[in-house]
Amino acid sequence: RRFFFLKKERNPMSFFIDKDNRRKSPIAIAAFFTTVAYLIVYGVLISLLSEPLYRSVSLGNNAATAAAQSILISVPGTAICCLAFLLPDKRVAPYSFAGLAVVLAMFYVAVWMLPEESRGLMAQVVTIFGLGPVLIGNAAAWPIYLKIKRRHPALDHRKTLRQEILETVERSGGSVEKTTPESASAASAQRPRSAEEEAMALFGGGEDGV
């Protein structure tokens, strides 16, 4: 006799639906690409403003001058990057600024792996041009996001599929019939069985059947 062990296949929808039957949000992917966009914005501002600020801003102290230059680059960059709050999902903006912090930590790790003679100079460059956007960006984005969330408590992105379907039907002016276990079983009993289902019902086959 041959034994067939039927292995339970993974539902392909599990890539999009979590264990609570809620649709997974692509927030991680959106935040990743928005973080890349933030890096481009700050990179362009650094390339455009570094030389003019170096010539025009001087506070008599190297540390104070570097801090002032970093702030003057970070503030307009943060204002531009906060346009991400115009996206439907308001979490993208603060999550992307948190992604900038992760990128900054990666740069510091890369600097630490450099030879000792060039490590100090590169650490200063990363601090001047990287620390300001991370600190100012997160300090601006998270309070804005929390304020929006307090004003609009309905911004709940973790809805079940049934809730999403009901909201879609209500917006379209239709109606959805409620399905009970009794009606579902009655509909299943009225549906004609296939040959495979008849055989399984007759011989008692199942997932671990012989």
N, C-alpha and C positions, 0 to 999 in steps of 0.2 A: 504493500500500500504506500502511496505517496502522500506526504503530509504537506499541505499548503498553508503557510502562515501568512495571513494577510496583514501587512503592516499598515498602520494608520497613516495616511498621507497628511502632510501639513497643508492646511488651507492657505492657498496663495493670497487670500485677502488679509492674512495675518500681518503681511507687510504694511498694510494700510489701516488695520483695525487692531486695537489693543485688547487685552484680556477682558476689559469691562465693556466691550462692544462700542467703544468710542473711536471715532476717526482720528488717526494719528495726524498731528500737525507737522507740516514740513518746516517748522520754525528753525531747526538746526541748519538746514540747507540755506534758507533765506538769510539767516544771521551770518553764515559763512561768506556768502557772496556780498552781503552788505559790508562786512568787515573788510573785504578786499576793496570795495568801493571807497570806504573810509581811508584806507591806506593810500589809495590813489589821490584822494582829495588832499590829504595832509602832505603827500609827497610833492604834488604840484605847488602847493603854497610854500613849502620849504624851498623848492628850487626858485620860486619867483621872489620871495621876500628875504631870503637869507642875506644876500649881498647888500640890498638897500638898508636892512636893519643893522648890518655890521658897520656900515658907514655912518649911519645917523644916530644910533642908540649907543650911548656910552655913559655908564653911571659911575665910573672911577674904580669899580670893583669888578673883577672878571666874573665872579659868581653871580653878582646882582645883574650884570649886563646880560649874561647867558640866560638867567631866569626871565628877565624882561623880554628878551627876544623870543624865548619859548612861549611866553604868554601871548605875545602879539601875533604869533603864528597859530597858536592853539585856539584862541577865541573865535576868529572868523572861520577856521576849519570846523569847529564844533557847531557853529551856527549853520553852516552848510550841511553838515552831516545830520543835524536834527531835523532836516526835511524828511528823514525817514519816518517821522511820526505821521506823515500824510498817508502812509501805507495803511491798508485795512487792519492788519495785525500790528497793534501798537507795541508789541513786545520786541519787534525786530530791532528798533533803535537802541534800547538799553542793552539787549543781548549782544549786539554788535560792538558796542563800546566795551563790554566785558571781554569780547573776543580780542579787542585791541590790547587789553591787559595780558592776555595769554600770549599774543604775538610779542609783546615787549619782554615777557619772561623768556621766551625762546631766544630773543636777541641777546639777552644777558647770558644765557647758557652758551650761546655761540661765542660771545666775547670771552667768557671764562676759558674756553677751549683754545683760544689763540695763544701765541707765544707771549711770554711775560713782558717783553719789551714793548709790544704794541697793545697790550691789554688795557692799560690805563687810558690811552688816548681814545680808543674805540669805546670804552665805557663812558667817557665824557660825551662823545658824540651821540651815543644811544640815549643817554640821560637827557641831553639838551633837547633833542628832537623827538624823543619818544615819551618821556615822562609827562610832559605838559599835556599833550592830547589825551593820554589815558586818564590823568587826574581830573582835568577840566571837563573832558567829555563825559565821564561817569558821574561827576558831581552835578552836571547839568541834566543829563538824560534820565537818571533814575528818579529824581524828584518830579520831573515832568510826567513820567510814566505813572508814578504812584498817584499824582494828582488827577490824571485822566482816569485812572482806575477807580478812585473814590467818587468821581463825578458820574461815572458810568459803570455801576456795579454789574450791568448786564453783559459786560465784555468777558463772557465765559466761553473759552474756546474748546472746552472739553464737554461736548454734547454727544449724546448717544445718536446712533443712526436714526432711530425712530423719531427723536426730537427734531433732527434736521429735516426728515421727510415731512413731518407734520408742519413745521414752519414754512417749508417750501410750498406745500399744498395750500396753507392758509393765505400765503402771499398771492398765490395764483387764483384764489377764490374757489378752490375745489373742496372736497371733503374726503376723509379717509375713514373707512369702516374699521371699527375695533375688532381685533381678532382674539378670540378666547381659545383656551385649550380644547374646549368641547367642539367649537366650530372647526378648528383645525383638524381634529381627529375625524369629524364627520366628513370633511372635504377629502381627507386622505382615504377614507373608506369608500367614498364614491368614485375615486379615481381608479381606472382600470389598471391592474397590475401587469407588469411586464413578465416575460417568460423567466427571466433570472430571479425576480422577486417571488414568483410562484414556486420555483425550485427551492429557494432558500427557506420559504415558509413550510414547504413540504418536508424537507430533510433537516430542518433546524440549523442551517448554516449561519455563520456569523463571522466576526472578525477573527476569532480563533478556531473557526470550524475545521473539521477534518475532511 
